[in-house]
Amino acid sequence: MPLAAVEPAWPEETQQARREPQSPKCDRSQFRVVLDIGHTADALGAISARNVPEYFFNYRLAAQIERSLIDDGFSKTVLLATRGPARPSLLDRVAGANGLSPNLLVSIHHDSVPDSLLESWEFEGKKSHFSDRFSGHSIFVSYANSHRDGSVLFGRLLGKELKDRGLQFARQYTQPIMGRYQHKLIDPDVGVYRYDQLVVLRATRMPAVLFEAGSIINREEELQMNSGERRDLISASLTAAVEMFCNRRRPNRFRG
């Protein structure tokens, strides 16, 4: 199927960010990243091909990224988790993120497909669903975010780091078969999509991206997402992208 219209893939400022060496202007100790754990223990998100809730994958990956960032000097990194049903907990996460005044928010998720694309199988004696049709990660930004340019810049930096480590982005979101989940691909080189309506992106007051780390409804990719090797690649990619982004942004000053 034809791709949706796209915008220029790799602006000069992003190339410049990748060329610049680390410099003293990036004070990692004052640069705060909030890692938003998608969903909650009460609203588990998608269910994987082997009946594991998305929230488990989100929490595990976000915790590993948190450790990676702190080890890299970003000591103000915060892991943001909330409780309760879907909509109230989402609003709580937005309020919590805004209250922390971070320099960057990354919402960690794992992907599935629309119900119409699911197939049935049996796993360990239990009826389950899968879709091996699509795989890969996706990065979403909202043009309604008050820091649109910063959001797009970080999304592109993250996408390039993932690409450099051999990871492929999901391409199905441009296709009509995705229905209401169809989105505009704004960077066809590294897989950054526009999704203006996402509350966690449009209502937060800092550069923000939503990162679908991989498809857990794809039976093979679910196994990969369970591997330490894949999580190491993702953590390294995100940490490197934060380093470059920090060089391009002024850190907030925190009280206390």
Secondary structure, DSSP 8 states (H G I E B T S, - for coil): --------SS-HHHHHHHHS---TT--GGG--EEEEE-S-SSS---B-TTS-BHHHHHHHHHHHHHHHHHHTT-TT-EEE---SSHHHHHHHHHHHHHHH--SEEEEEEEE---GGG-EEEEETTEEEEE--S---BEEEE-TTSTTHHHHHHHHHHHHHHHHHTT--B--GGGSGGGGGG--EEEETTTTEEE-TT-HHHHS-SS-EEEEEEEESSSHHHHHHHTSHHHHHHHHHHHHHHHHHHHHHS-------
